[in-house]
């Protein structure tokens, strides 16, 4: 399995190298970022292995990626 598909998919990066989630975390509120990350984790768990061509383990790893990102985001945002 290509870890790049989970950690840093090319289709989520701009031509100048910015990653979509990094730009989002710069412009969204903390509450909005929490909702985005939790929503995406939920989505990947919900559909794990069900989407045509998707891999169950990859979907679970993607959900985990969003949860880890959220935990790190929370740590960075803590006073």
mmCIF file as gemmi writes it, N, C-alpha and C atoms, coordinates in Angstrom:
data_model
loop_
_atom_site.group_PDB
_atom_site.id
_atom_site.type_symbol
_atom_site.label_atom_id
_atom_site.label_alt_id
_atom_site.label_comp_id
_atom_site.label_asym_id
_atom_site.label_entity_id
_atom_site.label_seq_id
_atom_site.pdbx_PDB_ins_code
_atom_site.Cartn_x
_atom_site.Cartn_y
_atom_site.Cartn_z
_atom_site.occupancy
_atom_site.B_iso_or_equiv
_atom_site.pdbx_formal_charge
_atom_site.auth_seq_id
_atom_site.auth_asym_id
_atom_site.pdbx_PDB_model_num
ATOM 1 N N . UNK Axp A 1 ? 0.855 -1.186 0 1 0 ? 1 A 1
ATOM 2 C CA . UNK Axp A 1 ? 0 0 0 1 0 ? 1 A 1
ATOM 3 C C . UNK Axp A 1 ? 0.894 1.241 0 1 0 ? 1 A 1
ATOM 4 N N . UNK Axp A 2 ? 0.535 2.185 -0.809 1 0 ? 2 A 1
ATOM 5 C CA . UNK Axp A 2 ? 1.308 3.42 -0.929 1 0 ? 2 A 1
ATOM 6 C C . UNK Axp A 2 ? 0.948 4.358 0.215 1 0 ? 2 A 1
ATOM 7 N N . UNK Axp A 3 ? 1.886 4.563 1.139 1 0 ? 3 A 1
ATOM 8 C CA . UNK Axp A 3 ? 1.652 5.427 2.29 1 0 ? 3 A 1
ATOM 9 C C . UNK Axp A 3 ? 1.413 6.874 1.866 1 0 ? 3 A 1
ATOM 10 N N . UNK Axp A 4 ? 1.928 7.259 0.709 1 0 ? 4 A 1
ATOM 11 C CA . UNK Axp A 4 ? 1.739 8.62 0.201 1 0 ? 4 A 1
ATOM 12 C C . UNK Axp A 4 ? 0.251 8.91 -0.016 1 0 ? 4 A 1
ATOM 13 N N . UNK Axp A 5 ? -0.529 7.886 -0.364 1 0 ? 5 A 1
ATOM 14 C CA . UNK Axp A 5 ? -1.978 8.062 -0.551 1 0 ? 5 A 1
ATOM 15 C C . UNK Axp A 5 ? -2.669 8.444 0.751 1 0 ? 5 A 1
ATOM 16 N N . UNK Axp A 6 ? -2.046 8.127 1.872 1 0 ? 6 A 1
ATOM 17 C CA . UNK Axp A 6 ? -2.634 8.417 3.176 1 0 ? 6 A 1
ATOM 18 C C . UNK Axp A 6 ? -2.061 9.691 3.766 1 0 ? 6 A 1
ATOM 19 N N . UNK Axp A 7 ? -0.752 9.803 3.777 1 0 ? 7 A 1
ATOM 20 C CA . UNK Axp A 7 ? -0.081 10.911 4.45 1 0 ? 7 A 1
ATOM 21 C C . UNK Axp A 7 ? -0.156 12.238 3.69 1 0 ? 7 A 1
ATOM 22 N N . UNK Axp A 8 ? 0.174 12.225 2.412 1 0 ? 8 A 1
ATOM 23 C CA . UNK Axp A 8 ? 0.226 13.478 1.633 1 0 ? 8 A 1
ATOM 24 C C . UNK Axp A 8 ? -0.174 13.226 0.179 1 0 ? 8 A 1
ATOM 25 N N . UNK Axp A 9 ? -1.452 12.963 -0.079 1 0 ? 9 A 1
ATOM 26 C CA . UNK Axp A 9 ? -1.875 12.715 -1.457 1 0 ? 9 A 1
ATOM 27 C C . UNK Axp A 9 ? -1.597 13.926 -2.35 1 0 ? 9 A 1
ATOM 28 N N . UNK Axp A 10 ? -1.025 13.687 -3.496 1 0 ? 10 A 1
ATOM 29 C CA . UNK Axp A 10 ? -0.674 14.762 -4.42 1 0 ? 10 A 1
ATOM 30 C C . UNK Axp A 10 ? -1.859 15.607 -4.838 1 0 ? 10 A 1
ATOM 31 N N . UNK Axp A 11 ? -3.052 15.007 -4.914 1 0 ? 11 A 1
ATOM 32 C CA . UNK Axp A 11 ? -4.222 15.764 -5.364 1 0 ? 11 A 1
ATOM 33 C C . UNK Axp A 11 ? -4.722 16.745 -4.304 1 0 ? 11 A 1
ATOM 34 N N . UNK Axp A 12 ? -4.113 16.759 -3.114 1 0 ? 12 A 1
ATOM 35 C CA . UNK Axp A 12 ? -4.463 17.74 -2.094 1 0 ? 12 A 1
ATOM 36 C C . UNK Axp A 12 ? -3.398 18.821 -1.948 1 0 ? 12 A 1
ATOM 37 N N . UNK Axp A 13 ? -2.478 18.9 -2.903 1 0 ? 13 A 1
ATOM 38 C CA . UNK Axp A 13 ? -1.434 19.917 -2.864 1 0 ? 13 A 1
ATOM 39 C C . UNK Axp A 13 ? -1.582 20.854 -4.056 1 0 ? 13 A 1
ATOM 40 N N . UNK Axp A 14 ? -1.306 22.115 -3.798 1 0 ? 14 A 1
ATOM 41 C CA . UNK Axp A 14 ? -1.368 23.099 -4.876 1 0 ? 14 A 1
ATOM 42 C C . UNK Axp A 14 ? -0.085 23.023 -5.682 1 0 ? 14 A 1
ATOM 43 N N . UNK Axp A 15 ? -0.073 23.692 -6.801 1 0 ? 15 A 1
ATOM 44 C CA . UNK Axp A 15 ? 1.122 23.745 -7.627 1 0 ? 15 A 1
ATOM 45 C C . UNK Axp A 15 ? 2.299 24.381 -6.916 1 0 ? 15 A 1
ATOM 46 N N . UNK Axp A 16 ? 2.016 25.221 -5.941 1 0 ? 16 A 1
ATOM 47 C CA . UNK Axp A 16 ? 3.095 25.891 -5.211 1 0 ? 16 A 1
ATOM 48 C C . UNK Axp A 16 ? 3.517 25.102 -3.968 1 0 ? 16 A 1
ATOM 49 N N . UNK Axp A 17 ? 2.941 23.907 -3.759 1 0 ? 17 A 1
ATOM 50 C CA . UNK Axp A 17 ? 3.359 23.047 -2.666 1 0 ? 17 A 1
ATOM 51 C C . UNK Axp A 17 ? 2.548 23.149 -1.391 1 0 ? 17 A 1
ATOM 52 N N . UNK Axp A 18 ? 1.558 24.037 -1.348 1 0 ? 18 A 1
ATOM 53 C CA . UNK Axp A 18 ? 0.722 24.134 -0.15 1 0 ? 18 A 1
ATOM 54 C C . UNK Axp A 18 ? -0.229 22.949 -0.103 1 0 ? 18 A 1
ATOM 55 N N . UNK Axp A 19 ? -0.371 22.383 1.085 1 0 ? 19 A 1
ATOM 56 C CA . UNK Axp A 19 ? -1.3 21.292 1.257 1 0 ? 19 A 1
ATOM 57 C C . UNK Axp A 19 ? -2.64 21.866 1.73 1 0 ? 19 A 1
ATOM 58 N N . UNK Axp A 20 ? -3.714 21.364 1.177 1 0 ? 20 A 1
ATOM 59 C CA . UNK Axp A 20 ? -5.05 21.89 1.447 1 0 ? 20 A 1
ATOM 60 C C . UNK Axp A 20 ? -5.339 22.003 2.944 1 0 ? 20 A 1
ATOM 61 N N . UNK Axp A 21 ? -5.062 20.965 3.709 1 0 ? 21 A 1
ATOM 62 C CA . UNK Axp A 21 ? -5.403 20.984 5.132 1 0 ? 21 A 1
ATOM 63 C C . UNK Axp A 21 ? -4.612 22.044 5.886 1 0 ? 21 A 1
ATOM 64 N N . UNK Axp A 22 ? -3.392 22.33 5.471 1 0 ? 22 A 1
ATOM 65 C CA . UNK Axp A 22 ? -2.603 23.37 6.132 1 0 ? 22 A 1
ATOM 66 C C . UNK Axp A 22 ? -3.194 24.751 5.88 1 0 ? 22 A 1
ATOM 67 N N . UNK Axp A 23 ? -3.667 24.975 4.674 1 0 ? 23 A 1
ATOM 68 C CA . UNK Axp A 23 ? -4.317 26.249 4.358 1 0 ? 23 A 1
ATOM 69 C C . UNK Axp A 23 ? -5.62 26.352 5.14 1 0 ? 23 A 1
ATOM 70 N N . UNK Axp A 24 ? -6.365 25.25 5.197 1 0 ? 24 A 1
ATOM 71 C CA . UNK Axp A 24 ? -7.617 25.25 5.956 1 0 ? 24 A 1
ATOM 72 C C . UNK Axp A 24 ? -7.372 25.589 7.42 1 0 ? 24 A 1
ATOM 73 N N . UNK Axp A 25 ? -6.333 24.999 8.014 1 0 ? 25 A 1
ATOM 74 C CA . UNK Axp A 25 ? -6.087 25.262 9.437 1 0 ? 25 A 1
ATOM 75 C C . UNK Axp A 25 ? -5.677 26.706 9.68 1 0 ? 25 A 1
ATOM 76 N N . UNK Axp A 26 ? -5.189 27.367 8.636 1 0 ? 26 A 1
ATOM 77 C CA . UNK Axp A 26 ? -4.807 28.779 8.774 1 0 ? 26 A 1
ATOM 78 C C . UNK Axp A 26 ? -6.016 29.708 8.657 1 0 ? 26 A 1
ATOM 79 N N . UNK Axp A 27 ? -7.073 29.276 7.972 1 0 ? 27 A 1
ATOM 80 C CA . UNK Axp A 27 ? -8.197 30.183 7.727 1 0 ? 27 A 1
ATOM 81 C C . UNK Axp A 27 ? -9.469 29.817 8.495 1 0 ? 27 A 1
ATOM 82 N N . UNK Axp A 28 ? -9.59 28.563 8.948 1 0 ? 28 A 1
ATOM 83 C CA . UNK Axp A 28 ? -10.785 28.161 9.677 1 0 ? 28 A 1
ATOM 84 C C . UNK Axp A 28 ? -10.598 28.404 11.172 1 0 ? 28 A 1
ATOM 85 N N . UNK Axp A 29 ? -11.701 28.513 11.881 1 0 ? 29 A 1
ATOM 86 C CA . UNK Axp A 29 ? -11.633 28.615 13.334 1 0 ? 29 A 1
ATOM 87 C C . UNK Axp A 29 ? -11.255 27.242 13.896 1 0 ? 29 A 1
ATOM 88 N N . UNK Axp A 30 ? -10.861 27.221 15.174 1 0 ? 30 A 1
ATOM 89 C CA . UNK Axp A 30 ? -10.531 25.946 15.815 1 0 ? 30 A 1
ATOM 90 C C . UNK Axp A 30 ? -11.738 25.011 15.797 1 0 ? 30 A 1
ATOM 91 N N . UNK Axp A 31 ? -12.909 25.553 16.072 1 0 ? 31 A 1
ATOM 92 C CA . UNK Axp A 31 ? -14.118 24.735 16.068 1 0 ? 31 A 1
ATOM 93 C C . UNK Axp A 31 ? -14.394 24.146 14.682 1 0 ? 31 A 1
ATOM 94 N N . UNK Axp A 32 ? -14.223 24.947 13.647 1 0 ? 32 A 1
ATOM 95 C CA . UNK Axp A 32 ? -14.435 24.46 12.286 1 0 ? 32 A 1
ATOM 96 C C . UNK Axp A 32 ? -13.423 23.365 11.932 1 0 ? 32 A 1
ATOM 97 N N . UNK Axp A 33 ? -12.167 23.536 12.34 1 0 ? 33 A 1
ATOM 98 C CA . UNK Axp A 33 ? -11.154 22.527 12.068 1 0 ? 33 A 1
ATOM 99 C C . UNK Axp A 33 ? -11.468 21.23 12.785 1 0 ? 33 A 1
ATOM 100 N N . UNK Axp A 34 ? -11.923 21.323 14.033 1 0 ? 34 A 1
ATOM 101 C CA . UNK Axp A 34 ? -12.313 20.117 14.779 1 0 ? 34 A 1
ATOM 102 C C . UNK Axp A 34 ? -13.415 19.37 14.028 1 0 ? 34 A 1
ATOM 103 N N . UNK Axp A 35 ? -14.421 20.109 13.614 1 0 ? 35 A 1
ATOM 104 C CA . UNK Axp A 35 ? -15.53 19.49 12.89 1 0 ? 35 A 1
ATOM 105 C C . UNK Axp A 35 ? -15.094 18.859 11.587 1 0 ? 35 A 1
ATOM 106 N N . UNK Axp A 36 ? -14.214 19.532 10.869 1 0 ? 36 A 1
ATOM 107 C CA . UNK Axp A 36 ? -13.715 18.991 9.602 1 0 ? 36 A 1
ATOM 108 C C . UNK Axp A 36 ? -12.983 17.679 9.83 1 0 ? 36 A 1
ATOM 109 N N . UNK Axp A 37 ? -12.064 17.668 10.787 1 0 ? 37 A 1
ATOM 110 C CA . UNK Axp A 37 ? -11.267 16.462 11.041 1 0 ? 37 A 1
ATOM 111 C C . UNK Axp A 37 ? -12.129 15.315 11.552 1 0 ? 37 A 1
ATOM 112 N N . UNK Axp A 38 ? -13.014 15.615 12.503 1 0 ? 38 A 1
ATOM 113 C CA . UNK Axp A 38 ? -13.893 14.566 13.027 1 0 ? 38 A 1
ATOM 114 C C . UNK Axp A 38 ? -14.835 14.048 11.94 1 0 ? 38 A 1
ATOM 115 N N . UNK Axp A 39 ? -15.333 14.958 11.112 1 0 ? 39 A 1
ATOM 116 C CA . UNK Axp A 39 ? -16.226 14.551 10.026 1 0 ? 39 A 1
ATOM 117 C C . UNK Axp A 39 ? -15.534 13.665 9.012 1 0 ? 39 A 1
ATOM 118 N N . UNK Axp A 40 ? -14.313 14 8.661 1 0 ? 40 A 1
ATOM 119 C CA . UNK Axp A 40 ? -13.593 13.166 7.701 1 0 ? 40 A 1
ATOM 120 C C . UNK Axp A 40 ? -13.236 11.813 8.295 1 0 ? 40 A 1
ATOM 121 N N . UNK Axp A 41 ? -12.835 11.78 9.561 1 0 ? 41 A 1
ATOM 122 C CA . UNK Axp A 41 ? -12.546 10.496 10.204 1 0 ? 41 A 1
ATOM 123 C C . UNK Axp A 41 ? -13.808 9.624 10.201 1 0 ? 41 A 1
ATOM 124 N N . UNK Axp A 42 ? -14.93 10.226 10.572 1 0 ? 42 A 1
ATOM 125 C CA . UNK Axp A 42 ? -16.201 9.501 10.581 1 0 ? 42 A 1
ATOM 126 C C . UNK Axp A 42 ? -16.521 8.965 9.188 1 0 ? 42 A 1
ATOM 127 N N . UNK Axp A 43 ? -16.34 9.802 8.174 1 0 ? 43 A 1
ATOM 128 C CA . UNK Axp A 43 ? -16.644 9.404 6.791 1 0 ? 43 A 1
ATOM 129 C C . UNK Axp A 43 ? -15.824 8.184 6.379 1 0 ? 43 A 1
ATOM 130 N N . UNK Axp A 44 ? -14.525 8.205 6.655 1 0 ? 44 A 1
ATOM 131 C CA . UNK Axp A 44 ? -13.675 7.086 6.244 1 0 ? 44 A 1
ATOM 132 C C . UNK Axp A 44 ? -14.014 5.812 7 1 0 ? 44 A 1
ATOM 133 N N . UNK Axp A 45 ? -14.381 5.918 8.28 1 0 ? 45 A 1
ATOM 134 C CA . UNK Axp A 45 ? -14.779 4.732 9.029 1 0 ? 45 A 1
ATOM 135 C C . UNK Axp A 45 ? -16.108 4.2 8.498 1 0 ? 45 A 1
ATOM 136 N N . UNK Axp A 46 ? -17.036 5.095 8.25 1 0 ? 46 A 1
ATOM 137 C CA . UNK Axp A 46 ? -18.372 4.72 7.773 1 0 ? 46 A 1
ATOM 138 C C . UNK Axp A 46 ? -18.306 3.95 6.455 1 0 ? 46 A 1
ATOM 139 N N . UNK Axp A 47 ? -17.461 4.411 5.565 1 0 ? 47 A 1
ATOM 140 C CA . UNK Axp A 47 ? -17.442 3.806 4.233 1 0 ? 47 A 1
ATOM 141 C C . UNK Axp A 47 ? -16.304 2.813 4.046 1 0 ? 47 A 1
ATOM 142 N N . UNK Axp A 48 ? -15.579 2.482 5.108 1 0 ? 48 A 1
ATOM 143 C CA . UNK Axp A 48 ? -14.398 1.62 4.994 1 0 ? 48 A 1
ATOM 144 C C . UNK Axp A 48 ? -14.692 0.367 4.173 1 0 ? 48 A 1
ATOM 145 N N . UNK Axp A 49 ? -13.994 0.265 3.064 1 0 ? 49 A 1
ATOM 146 C CA . UNK Axp A 49 ? -14.112 -0.893 2.19 1 0 ? 49 A 1
ATOM 147 C C . UNK Axp A 49 ? -15.353 -0.951 1.33 1 0 ? 49 A 1
ATOM 148 N N . UNK Axp A 50 ? -16.238 0.026 1.445 1 0 ? 50 A 1
ATOM 149 C CA . UNK Axp A 50 ? -17.505 -0.019 0.715 1 0 ? 50 A 1
ATOM 150 C C . UNK Axp A 50 ? -17.458 0.716 -0.619 1 0 ? 50 A 1
ATOM 151 N N . UNK Axp A 51 ? -16.638 1.745 -0.72 1 0 ? 51 A 1
ATOM 152 C CA . UNK Axp A 51 ? -16.558 2.523 -1.952 1 0 ? 51 A 1
ATOM 153 C C . UNK Axp A 51 ? -15.858 1.683 -3.014 1 0 ? 51 A 1
ATOM 154 N N . UNK Axp A 52 ? -16.375 1.724 -4.221 1 0 ? 52 A 1
ATOM 155 C CA . UNK Axp A 52 ? -15.793 0.93 -5.303 1 0 ? 52 A 1
ATOM 156 C C . UNK Axp A 52 ? -14.3 1.249 -5.439 1 0 ? 52 A 1
ATOM 157 N N . UNK Axp A 53 ? -13.509 0.213 -5.382 1 0 ? 53 A 1
ATOM 158 C CA . UNK Axp A 53 ? -12.069 0.369 -5.537 1 0 ? 53 A 1
ATOM 159 C C . UNK Axp A 53 ? -11.346 0.762 -4.256 1 0 ? 53 A 1
ATOM 160 N N . UNK Axp A 54 ? -12.083 0.956 -3.157 1 0 ? 54 A 1
ATOM 161 C CA . UNK Axp A 54 ? -11.411 1.361 -1.92 1 0 ? 54 A 1
ATOM 162 C C . UNK Axp A 54 ? -10.926 0.134 -1.168 1 0 ? 54 A 1
ATOM 163 N N . UNK Axp A 55 ? -9.964 0.341 -0.341 1 0 ? 55 A 1
ATOM 164 C CA . UNK Axp A 55 ? -9.361 -0.703 0.462 1 0 ? 55 A 1
ATOM 165 C C . UNK Axp A 55 ? -9.713 -0.447 1.921 1 0 ? 55 A 1
ATOM 166 N N . UNK Axp A 56 ? -10.227 -1.453 2.625 1 0 ? 56 A 1
ATOM 167 C CA . UNK Axp A 56 ? -10.658 -1.293 4.004 1 0 ? 56 A 1
ATOM 168 C C . UNK Axp A 56 ? -9.543 -0.733 4.879 1 0 ? 56 A 1
ATOM 169 N N . UNK Axp A 57 ? -8.374 -1.326 4.808 1 0 ? 57 A 1
ATOM 170 C CA . UNK Axp A 57 ? -7.258 -0.904 5.653 1 0 ? 57 A 1
ATOM 171 C C . UNK Axp A 57 ? -6.853 0.529 5.317 1 0 ? 57 A 1
ATOM 172 N N . UNK Axp A 58 ? -6.822 0.87 4.038 1 0 ? 58 A 1
ATOM 173 C CA . UNK Axp A 58 ? -6.457 2.241 3.667 1 0 ? 58 A 1
ATOM 174 C C . UNK Axp A 58 ? -7.466 3.24 4.215 1 0 ? 58 A 1
ATOM 175 N N . UNK Axp A 59 ? -8.752 2.915 4.142 1 0 ? 59 A 1
ATOM 176 C CA . UNK Axp A 59 ? -9.778 3.814 4.682 1 0 ? 59 A 1
ATOM 177 C C . UNK Axp A 59 ? -9.608 4.01 6.189 1 0 ? 59 A 1
ATOM 178 N N . UNK Axp A 60 ? -9.315 2.938 6.911 1 0 ? 60 A 1
ATOM 179 C CA . UNK Axp A 60 ? -9.113 3.041 8.357 1 0 ? 60 A 1
ATOM 180 C C . UNK Axp A 60 ? -7.866 3.885 8.647 1 0 ? 60 A 1
ATOM 181 N N . UNK Axp A 61 ? -6.823 3.701 7.853 1 0 ? 61 A 1
ATOM 182 C CA . UNK Axp A 61 ? -5.609 4.5 8.044 1 0 ? 61 A 1
ATOM 183 C C . UNK Axp A 61 ? -5.866 5.975 7.755 1 0 ? 61 A 1
ATOM 184 N N . UNK Axp A 62 ? -6.718 6.263 6.771 1 0 ? 62 A 1
ATOM 185 C CA . UNK Axp A 62 ? -7.063 7.657 6.481 1 0 ? 62 A 1
ATOM 186 C C . UNK Axp A 62 ? -7.843 8.259 7.65 1 0 ? 62 A 1
ATOM 187 N N . UNK Axp A 63 ? -8.77 7.501 8.218 1 0 ? 63 A 1
ATOM 188 C CA . UNK Axp A 63 ? -9.515 7.98 9.389 1 0 ? 63 A 1
ATOM 189 C C . UNK Axp A 63 ? -8.547 8.266 10.532 1 0 ? 63 A 1
ATOM 190 N N . UNK Axp A 64 ? -7.621 7.368 10.746 1 0 ? 64 A 1
ATOM 191 C CA . UNK Axp A 64 ? -6.623 7.538 11.795 1 0 ? 64 A 1
ATOM 192 C C . UNK Axp A 64 ? -5.767 8.771 11.533 1 0 ? 64 A 1
ATOM 193 N N . UNK Axp A 65 ? -5.437 9.021 10.276 1 0 ? 65 A 1
ATOM 194 C CA . UNK Axp A 65 ? -4.628 10.199 9.934 1 0 ? 65 A 1
ATOM 195 C C . UNK Axp A 65 ? -5.342 11.469 10.4 1 0 ? 65 A 1
ATOM 196 N N . UNK Axp A 66 ? -6.644 11.578 10.14 1 0 ? 66 A 1
ATOM 197 C CA . UNK Axp A 66 ? -7.399 12.766 10.552 1 0 ? 66 A 1
ATOM 198 C C . UNK Axp A 66 ? -7.473 12.89 12.074 1 0 ? 66 A 1
ATOM 199 N N . UNK Axp A 67 ? -7.589 11.781 12.765 1 0 ? 67 A 1
ATOM 200 C CA . UNK Axp A 67 ? -7.626 11.829 14.226 1 0 ? 67 A 1
ATOM 201 C C . UNK Axp A 67 ? -6.269 12.244 14.801 1 0 ? 67 A 1
ATOM 202 N N . UNK Axp A 68 ? -5.192 11.735 14.224 1 0 ? 68 A 1
ATOM 203 C CA . UNK Axp A 68 ? -3.85 12.151 14.667 1 0 ? 68 A 1
ATOM 204 C C . UNK Axp A 68 ? -3.628 13.624 14.364 1 0 ? 68 A 1
ATOM 205 N N . UNK Axp A 69 ? -4.036 14.067 13.174 1 0 ? 69 A 1
ATOM 206 C CA . UNK Axp A 69 ? -3.889 15.481 12.808 1 0 ? 69 A 1
ATOM 207 C C . UNK Axp A 69 ? -4.653 16.345 13.804 1 0 ? 69 A 1
ATOM 208 N N . UNK Axp A 70 ? -5.874 15.921 14.154 1 0 ? 70 A 1
ATOM 209 C CA . UNK Axp A 70 ? -6.683 16.68 15.107 1 0 ? 70 A 1
ATOM 210 C C . UNK Axp A 70 ? -6.002 16.749 16.471 1 0 ? 70 A 1
ATOM 211 N N . UNK Axp A 71 ? -5.45 15.637 16.937 1 0 ? 71 A 1
ATOM 212 C CA . UNK Axp A 71 ? -4.756 15.64 18.231 1 0 ? 71 A 1
ATOM 213 C C . UNK Axp A 71 ? -3.574 16.601 18.199 1 0 ? 71 A 1
ATOM 214 N N . UNK Axp A 72 ? -2.806 16.583 17.123 1 0 ? 72 A 1
ATOM 215 C CA . UNK Axp A 72 ? -1.664 17.504 16.998 1 0 ? 72 A 1
ATOM 216 C C . UNK Axp A 72 ? -2.121 18.946 16.885 1 0 ? 72 A 1
ATOM 217 N N . UNK Axp A 73 ? -3.219 19.173 16.178 1 0 ? 73 A 1
ATOM 218 C CA . UNK Axp A 73 ? -3.799 20.512 16.045 1 0 ? 73 A 1
ATOM 219 C C . UNK Axp A 73 ? -4.205 21.03 17.421 1 0 ? 73 A 1
ATOM 220 N N . UNK Axp A 74 ? -4.855 20.169 18.206 1 0 ? 74 A 1
ATOM 221 C CA . UNK Axp A 74 ? -5.283 20.548 19.551 1 0 ? 74 A 1
ATOM 222 C C . UNK Axp A 74 ? -4.091 20.891 20.431 1 0 ? 74 A 1
ATOM 223 N N . UNK Axp A 75 ? -3.044 20.097 20.327 1 0 ? 75 A 1
ATOM 224 C CA . UNK Axp A 75 ? -1.835 20.375 21.119 1 0 ? 75 A 1
ATOM 225 C C . UNK Axp A 75 ? -1.211 21.716 20.73 1 0 ? 75 A 1
ATOM 226 N N . UNK Axp A 76 ? -1.19 22.004 19.431 1 0 ? 76 A 1
ATOM 227 C CA . UNK Axp A 76 ? -0.629 23.282 18.959 1 0 ? 76 A 1
ATOM 228 C C . UNK Axp A 76 ? -1.488 24.461 19.389 1 0 ? 76 A 1
ATOM 229 N N . UNK Axp A 77 ? -2.809 24.235 19.48 1 0 ? 77 A 1
ATOM 230 C CA . UNK Axp A 77 ? -3.741 25.316 19.793 1 0 ? 77 A 1
ATOM 231 C C . UNK Axp A 77 ? -3.935 25.54 21.283 1 0 ? 77 A 1
ATOM 232 N N . UNK Axp A 78 ? -3.445 24.622 22.1 1 0 ? 78 A 1
ATOM 233 C CA . UNK Axp A 78 ? -3.643 24.739 23.559 1 0 ? 78 A 1
ATOM 234 C C . UNK Axp A 78 ? -2.875 25.949 24.11 1 0 ? 78 A 1
ATOM 235 N N . UNK Axp A 79 ? -3.506 26.646 25.073 1 0 ? 79 A 1
ATOM 236 C CA . UNK Axp A 79 ? -2.841 27.819 25.655 1 0 ? 79 A 1
ATOM 237 C C . UNK Axp A 79 ? -1.634 27.455 26.49 1 0 ? 79 A 1
